[in-house]
Amino acid sequence: MRNADLLPCPPGTDGGRGGSVSTDSDPMTIRMLAQVIPEVEIVEIVVLPGHEIPGFVSGSPSDPGLVKANSRIRGRILGGLLGESLPGSFSCVIAGTRWRVAVESIQTEGGEVVGALFVARPGRVWKDWERSLVKAFGAVLSHGATLAMREKSLLLQRRLDELVGQVAEKLMSASSTSRQEILTWTMHAISEALAVHAAVLRRHDYSKNISVIEVQWPESPLSDHTLPTEIAFDAQMAMAAAKAPRWALAAELENGSDATPTAGDRELREGDEPVARMCIPLVGAGPPWGTLMLLHFGHRTWAPEEVRMLQAVGALLMQLQARIDAEDQTLHNAVHDELTGLPNRRSLLAQLTQRLDDRRKTAILFFDLDRFKVMNDFLGHASGDWILASVADRIRSTIGPDDFAARLGGDEFVVLFSGRHSETEAIDFAEQILVALRRPVELAGQQITHAASVGVVLSTPGKSNGMELIGWADIALYAAKRRGGNQAVLFDEGLRESVGKRSRTELTLRQAIDRGGLRLHYQPEVDLRSGRLLALEALVRWQHPALGLIPASAFMSVAEETGLVVDMGRWVFTEVCRQLAAWRVEYPDLAISVRVNVSPCQFLIGGLVKFVENCLDSYRVPGECLCIEIAERAILQEPEQTALIVEGFRALGIEVAIDDFGTNYASFAALKRLPVNYLKLSPDFVQGMRNDSIDGAIVETIINLATALDLGVIAKGVESGETIDKLLDLSCIRGQGSFISVPMAAEKLGLMLRAGRVPIGTDRSRERRLASSLAM
């Protein structure tokens, strides 16, 4: 058998002795080797899988008699290349013939073995010069492989750089909506560029310790190869792999073996075909997000350029994920409450609007914690936040999957109760939540209980909008508050009518403030011993177009709830200062002051003291002509703000009185921090002195306290001479009431102001006291 029959000559060359492999890189070198060494039957280059060298083309013997020998020898050498040791020279018996084989490795410049040159002949052993010749030919091929691999590396790097640029451009334009489509394109581009069978992007779910397929290419299952959607992984191993100096984790499973790769990248396959796999951990700011995995069915190695490209793509994927996570978090924050994690007001309105558009009947439950501000001030804001978070958790655990809970702000929560429910069912559901909220919570070793009030309204599809329904539920909530709290109140026709009346009152009152419909009446305060005029209390009245002149008690609650009391208060101060300026001109010898009631709502608005100062300056009225009466509610609601405002008034020379003193313990506590001048006794105590010894004792105690603190005492609600006698017996000499004088318009006070005294009632009392003393 001639060697020329075993190795076809490349085009453009003549025939000659040769082996079973030709190479386009230097075919003459191979042919020369076969001609120089005697009796050589096979000359072949075996290239390591995955390290194909440009120009090195493998072939097969044309003589069937050499096919088996070539296959056996080639297999052994390939096994050595894939293993740890490449045989130098060896002999083997094939079909009764002993073959002598000389082997020389082909290495690149860095020493990496990429293949082997072998020559084989039957029978004869190798001589030293023949081995040296094979070694020399191996060196020539190594040099050619180095040059070829270097060129291959440059071309590959250029091609992969272009791929990275294309991927970066695609990912830059991705959003949460287009993410899946672009990631699929990316996996497709990678699999085609690297000629692999599958590219898979997995995401780690640390709550379940599983890795889930996010995207894969091809999208349809691979034929005869199934990639499980979820696989278990070890979180600690995943994080350790991500911290390794080299990110890429390469693994090759031979014959579908059941070996366990690191970082949870194991894939189970059927069949005997080996699997080459590359896994790149995807690492962001926290633990590894997932892995980018490539699968190739068959032998394959991974070039450094490919690893670097995959690392670059992995970094781009993490940048995309970080951007989408940030966008999702921003969107989440826009519709959720930061403290409790519940949806916020915007999300609630959107949800309620959607339900109304879908004509779904829904019950709206509006919750507010009872006395939360007092609890928050006492425990501290950090503890208050913890209580709000616990309230949110209890609401979550009580409602059903179709229900919806949101925090509006502060201590206000809203629950949408789904389904077609009756009023009774809605109230019962609200009570269930109230029971859950009333369960004590442990805070700093203490058991804290917080009750709540709730307003309930049922939607009527097509007849109301979301804001209107929430407003109705809010009205029902405050009705529950007014009834003592810790209960649920349904918004019914009665409340609807009161709302209509309140709205009409608000509208008309606003017009009265803007168009001069308010009036001031003044009630005298006198010395109970002589009737001498000491002061006047300014009382606002409303000249109603239909009801006539009505007192403040008929509209003050509406004014406070709507904020109209602020504009009303400014009008009162302006009118009082204007009137005082007129009286000072008309009655220059009269030394009186005017007392003005200040609503707690006015204390919440900045600039009150400055506004009053401007009024005094505008009308050239000294501050000593004014006295501010503070409602007890202001002390309870905003103690610190109240103290600052009181100090501001005192700096202007304005006197300060606490109205209805003694009706709450807070009044006594306020004396320690408020620089006040007078205590005004509640008319309930004053009028109860005649028949109730307890009221008498309270009045006596307050008078003694005021005396000890060097404060004046003013009795309100004096309605009989007997009351005056009792007050004088207790050394209370200042008072006002209907027995002395009813409130009057400024123009009707002329005679009283000229006289400087009020004779009505007080003279009779004084005469009785004089007659009694004479009789003794």
Summary of the structure (lengths in Angstrom):
residues: 776
radius of gyration: 48.6
end to end distance: 164.6
largest distance: 165.7
contacts: 2456
relative contact order: 0.04
helix: 47%
strand: 23%
